Amino acid sequence: MRSKITLKELAGILNVSVSTVSKSLNDSPEISSKTIQRVKELAQLHNYRPNPTAVNLKSNRSGNIAVIVPNISNTFFAKVLGGVETAAREKGYQVITYISNESLKLEQQIVELISNGIVDGLLISVSQETQENQDYEHLHKLIEYEIPVVLFDRVIAGLEMDMVGVNDKGSIYEAVKFLHAKGIGKIAVVSGLGEIGLGKQRIDGYLAACKDLEIPVESEYIITTRDVEVVRKKLGKLLTVDKVKALIGFDYMSTLLCSRVAQENNFKIPAEVNIIGYANEDFAAYLWPSISYVDQHPFEMGETAATMLVQRIKEPSVKKSVRTVIKTELRHLDSTK
């Protein structure tokens, strides 16, 4: 394997200074067009590539951005990462990905690790524990170190940080409104997200729609637990005893459970019960029956968040935080037809 040629070696071949070679490669007006052409032709011939470490040291930047996701069990975050990678590469950045596993302590350790200058900025969807404890001190410290932070998906009200998310409250409001327009009066929701953050926003959307549309709401119509057996039992009662006619799952697992329990109890979808949920677009159409879902455009979310972060890195003097809301869409498949 041929070793890479250096600036010094290029300069020696051309019998010019290293400075002349460097300036030629950067199209400096101080160098004649003839010399620039000679330098670039030789550099191309020898497949010269600038040393990224040296370039980054000179600009006082690492050329890296970090992404922290709370888990990888949800394909939603894989889509977001795809968008981040695409946008970052286009702008000359490498992406380092970390997983917090919904742990505040691990999230704090990761932030401590990257605060030593190995990255120029951070994209983060905070962990469940972080939200439960409302502890964001580690993120504030990064900003104090002049390392910009952009939150995505799990945006936090009241934090003065850049954020990219969707209108979770509005998305569920529209889903309830759609079901009500079909003449459905008993609508229940299932959430494995808890009653904070996204879970709370989606519950608020459900309650707001029911109030505005004068839909009766019973406390048992709102199931908030990660315990699968508890969800199964409560869903079974809602369908067989309370005669609920529509279910909305607030996350992927809850959505699958809605469909599974309805079919286990011999309810026909959508003839006897309608279902709307949060499901990956790659899978939703292949479920049986296919499940209507709220499309959050995760790839676009990743691209938008990465673009926002790079802009912050390049323009650190801009202090006012920015919030971008990506419009969701309700994709109708078999379960609401």
C-alpha positions in Angstrom: 0.0 0.0 0.0 1.5 3.3 -1.1 2.0 5.8 1.8 0.3 9.2 1.6 2.2 12.1 0.3 2.7 15.1 2.5 2.7 18.9 1.9 6.5 18.9 2.4 7.0 16.2 -0.2 4.8 18.0 -2.7 6.8 21.2 -2.1 10.1 19.3 -2.6 9.0 17.9 -5.9 7.9 21.3 -7.2 10.9 23.1 -5.6 8.6 25.6 -3.8 7.9 26.3 -0.1 5.4 24.3 1.9 3.5 27.6 2.4 3.2 28.0 -1.4 1.7 24.5 -1.7 -0.8 25.1 1.1 -1.9 28.4 -0.3 -2.2 27.0 -3.8 -4.5 24.2 -2.6 -6.7 26.8 -0.9 -6.8 29.0 -4.1 -5.0 31.9 -2.4 -5.0 35.1 -4.5 -1.3 35.5 -3.4 -0.3 32.6 -5.7 -0.3 32.7 -9.5 -2.9 30.7 -11.4 -0.1 28.8 -13.2 1.4 27.7 -9.8 -2.0 26.8 -8.4 -2.6 24.6 -11.4 0.8 22.8 -11.1 0.3 22.2 -7.4 -3.3 20.8 -7.8 -2.3 18.6 -10.7 0.6 17.0 -8.7 -1.6 16.7 -5.6 -4.2 14.9 -7.7 -1.6 12.7 -9.3 -0.4 11.6 -5.9 -3.9 11.4 -4.4 -3.0 14.0 -1.7 -5.5 14.5 1.1 -5.2 17.1 3.8 -4.7 15.7 7.3 -8.1 16.2 9.0 -6.5 16.3 12.5 -4.2 19.1 11.4 -7.0 21.0 9.8 -9.2 20.7 12.9 -6.4 21.8 15.2 -5.9 24.8 13.1 -9.6 25.7 13.2 -9.8 24.8 16.9 -12.6 22.2 16.0 -12.8 18.5 16.2 -15.0 18.0 13.1 -17.2 15.7 15.2 -20.7 15.9 16.6 -22.2 13.6 19.2 -25.7 12.1 19.3 -27.2 10.6 22.4 -30.3 8.4 21.9 -32.3 6.9 24.8 -32.6 3.5 23.3 -32.3 1.5 20.1 -35.3 -0.8 20.5 -37.4 1.8 18.7 -36.6 2.0 15.0 -37.8 5.7 15.1 -34.3 6.6 16.4 -32.6 4.6 13.7 -34.5 6.8 11.2 -33.5 10.0 13.1 -29.8 8.9 13.0 -30.0 8.3 9.3 -31.1 12.0 8.9 -28.4 13.2 11.2 -25.7 11.2 9.4 -26.8 12.5 6.0 -26.9 16.2 7.0 -23.7 16.0 9.0 -21.7 14.4 6.2 -22.9 17.0 3.7 -21.5 19.7 6.1 -18.2 17.9 6.7 -18.9 16.5 10.1 -18.5 13.0 11.5 -21.1 11.6 13.9 -20.3 9.8 17.2 -23.4 7.9 18.6 -24.0 7.0 22.2 -27.0 5.2 23.9 -28.1 6.3 27.3 -30.5 3.3 27.8 -33.0 5.6 29.5 -30.5 6.2 32.3 -29.7 9.7 33.7 -26.4 8.5 35.3 -25.2 7.1 32.0 -26.3 10.2 30.1 -24.3 12.4 32.6 -21.3 10.2 32.1 -21.5 10.5 28.3 -21.8 14.3 28.5 -18.8 14.4 30.9 -16.8 12.3 28.4 -17.6 14.6 25.4 -17.0 17.8 27.3 -13.2 17.5 26.9 -13.4 18.8 23.3 -13.8 15.6 21.3 -16.9 17.0 19.7 -18.1 20.4 18.6 -21.7 19.9 19.6 -24.4 17.6 20.9 -27.7 16.3 19.6 -29.7 14.6 22.4 -33.0 12.9 23.0 -33.0 12.9 26.8 -33.6 9.7 28.8 -36.7 8.8 30.7 -34.9 9.2 34.0 -33.7 12.6 33.0 -37.3 13.7 32.5 -38.5 12.1 35.6 -35.8 13.8 37.7 -36.0 17.0 35.7 -32.2 17.2 36.0 -30.7 19.0 33.1 -27.6 20.5 34.8 -25.2 18.4 32.7 -26.6 19.9 29.5 -26.4 23.4 30.9 -22.7 22.8 31.8 -22.0 21.8 28.1 -23.4 25.1 27.0 -21.2 26.9 29.6 -18.2 25.1 28.0 -19.4 26.7 24.7 -20.4 23.3 23.3 -23.8 23.8 21.7 -26.7 21.5 22.4 -29.8 20.7 20.3 -32.6 18.6 21.8 -34.7 16.4 19.4 -37.9 14.4 19.7 -38.2 14.6 23.6 -38.3 18.4 23.8 -38.5 19.9 27.3 -40.8 22.9 28.0 -39.0 25.7 29.9 -35.5 24.9 28.8 -33.6 27.6 27.0 -32.0 25.3 24.4 -32.4 24.7 20.7 -35.0 22.0 20.0 -36.5 20.1 17.1 -39.7 18.1 17.7 -43.3 17.6 16.6 -46.6 18.9 17.9 -47.4 15.8 20.0 -50.5 17.4 21.6 -51.8 18.5 18.2 -51.1 15.2 16.6 -53.3 13.3 19.1 -55.9 16.0 19.0 -56.3 15.5 15.2 -56.4 11.7 15.6 -59.3 12.0 18.1 -61.0 14.6 15.9 -60.8 12.2 12.9 -62.3 9.3 14.9 -65.1 11.4 16.2 -65.9 12.5 12.7 -66.5 8.9 11.9 -69.2 8.7 14.6 -67.0 7.0 17.2 -67.9 8.2 20.7 -65.8 5.9 22.9 -62.1 6.4 22.4 -59.4 5.1 24.7 -55.6 5.7 24.7 -52.6 3.5 25.7 -49.2 4.9 26.7 -46.0 3.2 27.7 -44.4 6.7 27.9 -45.6 7.5 31.3 -47.3 10.8 32.2 -44.3 13.2 31.6 -42.7 14.6 28.5 -44.2 13.2 25.3 -46.6 11.0 27.2 -48.1 14.0 29.0 -48.3 16.1 25.8 -50.2 13.3 24.0 -52.6 12.8 27.0 -53.2 16.5 27.0 -54.1 16.4 23.3 -56.5 13.5 23.9 -58.2 15.3 26.8 -58.4 18.7 24.9 -60.0 17.0 21.9 -62.5 15.1 24.1 -63.4 18.3 25.9 -63.9 20.4 22.7 -65.8 17.6 21.0 -67.8 16.7 24.1 -66.6 13.1 24.1 -67.1 11.4 27.5 -63.9 10.4 29.2 -63.6 7.9 32.0 -60.3 7.5 34.0 -60.0 3.9 32.8 -60.0 5.1 29.2 -56.4 6.3 29.8 -53.9 3.4 30.3 -50.4 4.5 31.3 -48.1 1.6 32.1 -45.2 -0.4 30.6 -46.5 -3.6 32.2 -47.6 -5.7 29.2 -49.9 -7.9 31.3 -51.6 -4.9 32.9 -52.2 -3.4 29.5 -53.6 -6.7 28.2 -56.1 -7.0 31.1 -57.2 -3.3 30.9 -57.6 -3.4 27.1 -59.6 -6.5 27.3 -62.0 -4.9 29.7 -62.3 -1.7 27.7 -63.2 -3.7 24.6 -65.5 -6.4 26.0 -67.1 -4.6 28.9 -66.9 -0.8 28.2 -67.4 -1.3 24.5 -64.7 1.1 23.4 -64.8 1.5 19.7 -61.4 3.1 19.0 -57.9 2.8 20.5 -54.9 5.1 20.1 -51.4 3.8 21.0 -49.0 6.5 22.0 -45.9 4.4 21.2 -44.9 1.4 19.1 -45.3 -1.3 21.7 -48.7 0.1 22.9 -49.8 0.2 19.3 -49.0 -3.4 18.7 -50.7 -4.4 21.9 -53.9 -2.6 20.9 -54.0 -4.6 17.7 -53.0 -7.9 19.3 -55.5 -7.7 22.2 -58.4 -6.7 19.9 -57.8 -9.7 17.7 -57.3 -12.1 20.7 -60.8 -11.0 21.8 -62.2 -11.6 18.3 -62.8 -8.0 17.4 -62.7 -7.2 13.7 -60.5 -4.3 12.7 -61.7 -1.8 11.6 -65.3 -3.0 11.5 -65.7 -3.2 15.3 -62.7 -1.2 16.5 -60.5 1.4 14.9 -56.8 1.7 15.8 -54.3 4.6 15.4 -50.8 4.5 16.7 -47.2 5.2 16.4 -45.5 2.7 14.2 -42.5 2.6 11.9 -43.6 3.4 8.3 -41.5 0.4 7.1 -43.6 -2.0 9.2 -47.0 -0.5 9.6 -48.2 -1.5 6.1 -47.1 -5.1 6.6 -49.0 -5.7 9.9 -52.2 -7.6 9.7 -54.4 -5.7 9.5 -52.1 -2.7 8.6 -52.2 0.0 11.3 -52.9 3.7 10.7 -50.2 5.8 12.3 -48.9 9.2 13.1 -46.0 9.9 10.8 -43.4 12.1 12.7 -41.0 12.2 9.8 -38.0 11.0 11.8 -35.4 11.3 9.0 -36.4 14.9 8.4 -36.2 15.5 12.2 -32.6 14.2 12.2 -31.6 16.3 9.2 -33.2 19.4 10.7 -31.5 18.9 14.1 -28.1 18.3 12.6 -28.4 21.4 10.4 -29.4 23.5 13.4 -26.4 22.2 15.4 -23.9 22.9 12.7 -25.3 26.4 12.3 -24.9 26.9 16.1 -21.3 25.7 15.8 -20.5 28.1 13.0 -22.3 31.1 14.6 -21.8 30.7 18.4 -22.5 34.4 19.0 -26.2 33.9 18.3 -27.7 33.3 21.8 -31.4 33.2 21.4 -32.7 29.6 21.4 -34.6 28.2 18.4 -37.5 25.8 18.4 -38.5 24.0 15.2 -41.8 22.0 15.0 -42.1 19.4 12.3 -45.6 18.8 11.0 -46.9 15.3 11.5 -49.3 13.5 9.2 -51.9 10.8 9.9 -51.3 7.9 7.5 -54.5 5.9 7.1 -54.2 2.2 6.5 -56.6 -0.8 7.1 -57.2 -0.1 10.8 -59.2 3.1 10.2 -60.8 2.5 6.8 
